[in-house]
Amino acid sequence: MKILSAILIYALAVLSILAGGAKISLMPQELEFLQGFGLNAGLVVAFGIVQVAGGAMLLFSRVRTVGAILVASAFLVSAILVFLTGNWVFGLISLVPAALAGVVIRQAPKT
């Protein structure tokens, strides 16, 4: 189970860092999509920074839960925005990383 958990954490970290990197670098598709909801370039970059930070935090056990919360929140916001475009299939697919981040949160040691 530890191996599966590690794979999940690393996969989520990479996914979140890549998704955030696309926003930070203002990839045209990301920028156009998010500007359609009123976000300017600065807010898109800020959103990307949150995703990258959350993904990086997943890699460190002391801050993993906070990182997972950031990752889940960012992917949940993205999924909601996709649903608002009417693309239900991609919206559902976009919920998968948020749900997996929820698994990481749930696995966190209780203190």
C-alpha positions as CSV (number, residue, x, y, z in Angstrom):
1,M,0.0,0.0,0.0
2,K,2.9,2.3,0.7
3,I,4.1,2.0,-2.9
4,L,0.7,2.8,-4.3
5,S,0.4,5.8,-2.0
6,A,3.9,7.1,-3.1
7,I,2.9,6.6,-6.8
8,L,-0.3,8.6,-6.2
9,I,1.5,11.4,-4.4
10,Y,4.2,11.7,-7.1
11,A,1.7,11.5,-9.9
12,L,-0.4,14.2,-8.4
13,A,2.6,16.4,-7.7
14,V,3.8,16.1,-11.3
15,L,0.3,16.8,-12.7
16,S,-0.2,19.8,-10.5
17,I,3.2,21.2,-11.2
18,L,2.7,20.8,-15.0
19,A,-0.8,22.3,-14.8
20,G,0.5,25.2,-12.8
21,G,3.5,25.7,-15.1
22,A,1.1,26.0,-18.1
23,K,-0.7,28.8,-16.3
24,I,2.5,30.6,-15.1
25,S,3.9,30.5,-18.6
26,L,0.6,31.9,-19.9
27,M,0.0,29.2,-22.4
28,P,-2.5,30.6,-24.9
29,Q,-5.1,27.9,-24.3
30,E,-5.0,28.3,-20.5
31,L,-5.0,32.1,-20.8
32,E,-7.9,32.2,-23.3
33,F,-9.9,29.7,-21.2
34,L,-9.4,31.5,-17.9
35,Q,-9.8,35.0,-19.4
36,G,-13.2,33.8,-20.5
37,F,-14.1,33.8,-16.8
38,G,-12.7,37.2,-16.1
39,L,-9.3,36.3,-14.9
40,N,-6.5,38.6,-16.1
41,A,-3.0,37.4,-16.8
42,G,-1.8,38.2,-13.2
43,L,-4.6,36.1,-11.7
44,V,-3.8,33.3,-14.1
45,V,-0.2,33.4,-13.0
46,A,-1.2,33.5,-9.3
47,F,-3.5,30.4,-9.9
48,G,-0.5,28.7,-11.5
49,I,1.7,29.5,-8.5
50,V,-0.8,28.0,-6.2
51,Q,-0.9,24.8,-8.3
52,V,2.9,24.5,-8.4
53,A,3.3,25.2,-4.7
54,G,0.6,22.6,-3.9
55,G,2.3,20.1,-6.1
56,A,5.7,20.8,-4.6
57,M,4.3,20.6,-1.0
58,L,3.0,17.1,-1.8
59,L,6.6,15.9,-1.9
60,F,7.3,16.8,1.7
61,S,5.5,14.9,4.5
62,R,5.5,17.8,6.9
63,V,3.4,19.9,4.5
64,R,1.8,17.2,2.4
65,T,-1.8,17.7,3.8
66,V,-1.7,21.5,3.0
67,G,-0.3,20.7,-0.4
68,A,-3.0,18.2,-1.1
69,I,-5.6,20.8,0.0
70,L,-4.2,23.3,-2.4
71,V,-4.0,20.7,-5.2
72,A,-7.6,19.6,-4.6
73,S,-8.9,23.1,-4.4
74,A,-7.1,24.2,-7.7
75,F,-8.4,21.1,-9.6
76,L,-11.9,21.6,-8.2
77,V,-12.0,25.2,-9.3
78,S,-10.7,24.1,-12.8
79,A,-13.4,21.4,-13.0
80,I,-16.1,23.8,-12.0
81,L,-15.0,26.2,-14.7
82,V,-15.0,23.4,-17.3
83,F,-18.5,22.4,-16.2
84,L,-19.6,26.0,-16.7
85,T,-18.5,25.7,-20.4
86,G,-20.9,22.8,-20.8
87,N,-18.2,20.2,-21.3
88,W,-19.4,17.6,-18.9
89,V,-17.1,14.8,-19.9
90,F,-13.9,16.8,-19.5
91,G,-15.4,18.3,-16.3
92,L,-15.8,14.8,-14.8
93,I,-12.3,13.9,-15.9
94,S,-11.0,17.1,-14.3
95,L,-12.5,16.0,-11.0
96,V,-10.3,12.9,-10.8
97,P,-7.2,14.7,-9.6
98,A,-9.2,16.6,-7.0
99,A,-10.7,13.3,-5.7
100,L,-7.2,11.7,-5.6
101,A,-5.9,14.7,-3.7
102,G,-8.8,14.0,-1.3
103,V,-7.5,10.5,-0.8
104,V,-4.1,11.9,0.1
105,I,-5.8,14.3,2.6
106,R,-7.7,11.4,4.1
107,Q,-4.5,9.3,4.5
108,A,-2.8,12.1,6.5
109,P,-1.7,11.1,10.0
110,K,-4.1,12.4,12.6
111,T,-2.5,14.6,15.2
